[in-house]
Amino acid sequence: MTTFTRRGTLAGLGGAAALALTGGSAWADLYPSRPIRMLVPFPPGGPTDLVARVIAEAMGNDLKQQVIIDNRPGANGNIAVEATAKAAPDGYTLVYNTSAVSISPALYPKLGYNIETDLVPIALTATVPLVLIIHPSIPAKTVKEFIDYARSKPGELSYASTGIGSVTHLGAALFQSTNGIKAVHVPFRGSAPGLTGLAGNHVQFMTDTVNSAHPLINGGQIRGLAVLGAKRVPVLPDLPTLDEVGLKDFDIGAWQGIMAPKGTPPAIVERLNAAVLKALQDPGVKEKLAIQGATILGSTPKEYGDYILAEIKRWGPVVKESGAKAD
C-alpha cells in the first residue's frame, strides 16, 4: 500500500499548474481538500444504497473529508455511471456501481459511456447474493419441488424483477433456462415494489438480493428456497445454496464497486483504493454489512478492472438468450 506524505507548498505556481508539473505525489498530498461526491445509481433505502452508505461513511473517516451520497437512479444504473464518466477527473466525483455495468453493454444498443475508456476502477467492494423466493401459496418447500411445480405449469406463473436486464431479471432467467421452466417476466421499479408484488401474489416468484428479501422471508410473507451464492448467508442460515441441492455453478449476486472518471491521477486512485480497503476491514463495517447479508470482497484497481471485463463476457450470452432489450 502506498504511503503519501505532505511535501509543502510550491512557490510561484498556480494550483492546477503546480499539480500538473509535480506529478501524482502532489495530487495525493493535497487530496482530498473538500467533500467527495459518490453517485449511487439506485434510490435511497435500496439494497445498493444501504451498502454504499456504510462504506462511504468509513471512507470519509479515513480521508478526513465527508463522502456524500448522491442518488441518481434510472436506466439500470447508467445515468449515474454516465454522469461520473463525464465529470472532472479530480477524485471528487465517484460512482458506487453495481454488476449492472457488466450487463448494460449487451442490453443497450447505445450507451453514453464506455466502461473501459471513460472510467477507471477503484475497488471491488462487496457482493450481495440473490435468493430464490416464492409466494407461500405455492405448494413447494424445496427447490426441486418448485422446479417440478413450475414445469407443470408452463407460461402460467410470473416472476418479478427490479427491472429489465437487471441481475435479478437475468438470475431468474438463467435459473429458468437451466431447469426447463417457462414463466412470464414482470419488471418492477426496484426491489421494494417487486417484493410487494410477490407478497401480494401478483407474481409467484423472484430472485432478489438477500438484504432486501430476508426481512419478508423471516416475517413469513414470502418463502425462501435457496441462496444463489457460493455460501450460505448468516441472515438466512437455514437456506441451502443451489449448489447444495444439486444445481452447480450458480454463484449469482449483485456485486458492487467504486469507479472514477478516466484520467483521475494514479496517486488519487491509490489513495481511494487504500481508503476502501481500510473501510472494508473496519469491524463496524463488517458487522453492518453482515447484517445485510453482504459479503466483503476488496481488490486492487487492476483486479477490479479485470473482474468487470470477465463479467461482461459472462453476462453477454445470458442477455442474448433472455431476449432482454432496453432503449
N, C-alpha and C positions, 0 to 999 in steps of 0.2 A: 504494500500500500504506500503510495507516495505521500511524503510529509512536506507541507508547504510552510515557509516562514516569510514574515514580512521583511522586505529589503529597504524600506524607507521610500521617500518621495523622489520623484525625478524632476530636477530643476530645469526650467527653461522650455518645457514641452507641455502642450495641451494634453488633457486627459486621454482622448482617443488616440492621438498620435503617439503618446508615450507608451500606451499599451501595445500598439502595433509594432513599435520599434524594439521593445524589450522582450517580446515573445510571451509564451504561455505562463511563465512564472509570475509575471506581473499581474496577469489576469487573476491568477489564483490568490495572489497576495491581497488584492483589493476586493475579491469576491467572497460572499455577497455583501453589498453595501446597502441594500434595500430589500423589502419583501419579495419573495418569489411567487409567481402565479402558476398553479398547476391545474390545467384543464382536465376535467373528468367528463368523459363522453356520455354519461348517463345521469338520470335525475337524482336529486338528493334523497338519501334514505334507501337507495337501491343497493344491491349486493356489491357492486364495484365501488360506489361512493363510500360505503361503510369501511371497506378495507383501505381505500385511499386516504381517508381522513386520519386513520390510526397511524399510517406510515408518514404522512405529511407532518403531523404534529411532532413525531420523534425526529424527523429530519430537521425541522425548524429548531429544535433544541440543540442539535449538534452544529448547525450552521449559524446559530445566533441571529437568525432572521426568520420571521414568520413565513411559512409556506401556505399560501392562501388557496383554498379550493375554489375553482370557478367551474360550475356545472354547465356544460354545453351539450345537452342531449340532442339526438337526431341523426338520421341517415346511418343507423347501425354503427355509430361512433365516428363517422367520417367528418362531421362538422368540426369537432374538437381537434381531430388529427390534422385536418387541412389548415385550421387556424394556427396551429403550432408550426406547421411546415412553413407558413408564410410570415411568422414572427421574426423579430430580430434575433440573431444567433448569439445572444449575450448571456445566456444562462438564467434569464429572468422569466422565461416562458417555457413550461414543460407540459407534457401531456401524460396522464396516467392511462395508458392504452390497455386494451384487452386483446384477447385472441381474435377479435373481430378484424384486426388489421391483417391477419393471415387469411381471412375468408373473403374480404372485400375485393381483392384483385380478380377473383373468379366470379364474384357475384355482380359487380358493377361493370358495365361496358366502358365507362369512363370515370376516372377519379380525378379530383382536383389536386392530387399529390402523388408522388412516387415514394413508396416506403423505403426504397433503397437509396435514392438520390436526394431526397428532400428532408430526411430525418436522420438523426444519429441515436443509436441505442445507449441508454444509461445503465439499466439493470433490469433483470427479470426479478420480480418481487415475490409473487405468491401464485398459487392456483387454488381455485375453489371447485372441488369435484361436483359433477352432476349426480343427481339421484333420480331413479325411476319411480314415479309416483302415480297412483291411480285413485279414482273415486271409490269410496268404501262400498258402494253398491255393486261393484264388480266382484263376482264370486271367485276371487283369486287371492291366495295368501302367499304364493311364491312366484318367482319369475317364470318357471316352467308352466304353472297353472295359467298365468296371464297370457303367455305366448299361445298356449293351446286355445284359450278362450278367444283371443283376438283373431287367430287363424280361422276360427269357426264363424266369424262374422266379418268377412272381407268388405271393406267400404262402409261398414255400419258405425264404427267407432270414430271419434275425432280426438285430436290431441292439440294441446296448446303449446305456444312458444312465446318467447319475448320479442319476436319479430322475424320476418322473412330473412333467411340467411344467417340468423344468429346461431351461436353454438348450441343453444337449446333446441333450435329447429333441426340443425344438422345432426345433433346427437340422437334425437328421436328418429330421424330419417335413416340414419345408419343402423340403429337398433332394429327398425322395421325391415329394411332390406336384407339384413343378415338373417332374420328369423322368419322371413316369408309372411310378413304382416302388411296389410293394406288398410290405411286409415286416412281420414280427412284432416288436413292441416288447418288450424285456426290460429293465425298470428294475433297476438295482443301487443299493447304498447308497454311492455315491461313485465317483470316478474309478478308484481303485486296484482295487476288485473288478471294475469294468466292464472295465478293461484286462486283468485276469487272465482274465476270461471270454472276451474276444476272443482273447488269445494262446493259450488252450486250445481254440479253435474251438467253444466253446459258443454263441457268437454269431459272425456273419460280418462285421459292420461296425459303425462307430460314428463319431460326430463328437464329439471331445473337445478339451479345451484343449491348446494346444501344449506348455505347461510340464509337463503330466502325460504326454503321449504321446511326446514326442521321444526320451527315453531308449530306449524299446522300439522305436521306428522305427529309430534308429541302431544298435540291437543286433540288428535283423533279426527280432525276434519278431513284429512286425506290419509291414504295408506302408502307408506314407503315399502318398496320391494327390494331394491338393491342400489348400491353405490356404483357409479360408472368410473371409479378411480382404481388405482392400484392397491390401495389400502383402505381398511375401514376407517371411519371418522369418529372421533371421541363424542361428538354431539348426538350421534346415532349408532351407538356401539353394537346394537343387535342386528343391524342391517349388514348382510354379506356383500361382498363385491361381486360383480358379474363373473369375474374370474373364478371365484369360489363356487359358483353354481354351474360352471362349465362353459361359460362364454369367454373365450380367451381374447386377449389383445384389445380389451375395451377400457382404455385409460383416457377418458374424456373429461376435461374440466375447463373452466373459464380462467385461463391463465392471464396474468396481468404483469405489467412492467411500466417503466418510465422511459420516455424518449424526449429529445430536444431538437430544435431546428438544426439542419445540416450547417456546418460552419462554426458551430459552437466550439470555442477553443479547447483543445485536448486537456489542458490543465483543469478547466472547469468541469469537463466531463468526468475526469478522475476524481475531482473533489465531490461532485454529486454522487458518483458511484460509492465513494467511501462513506458518505452520509447515509445512503440507502442501506448498505451492508451493516453499518453500525445500528441503524434503526431496527433492522430485522433480527439483530441479536439482543435487543433490549428485552428484559424479562416481562415488562409490562406489555410491550407489543406482542410478544409471543402468546401471552395469556389472552389478550383481546382477540387475536386472530384465531386462536384455538377454539374460543367460544363460538366463533362464526363458522367453524369447520374449515377454515383456510389452512393450507399447507405452505409454510415458508420455504422459499427457494433461494434466491440470491444468485448473482453471476457477475462476471466481468462484462464490460460493454461488448467486447467481441463475441463472447459466448452468447449473449442475448441476441446480437445480430444474426449469428449462425442459427440460433433456435427459431427466430422468426422466419428465415428463409426455408428451413426444414418444414415448418408448419404450413407455409404457403403451398409447398409441394404436396403435403399430406391432404389438405382440405380441398385443393382444386378438383380432383376427381369426384369427391363426395358432393361438392356443389353441383357439378355437371350431372351426376346421376340423380340427384334430388330434383333437378329441373328448376331450382330456385333462381330467380332473376330479380334485380332491383334497378330502378332508374336513377 
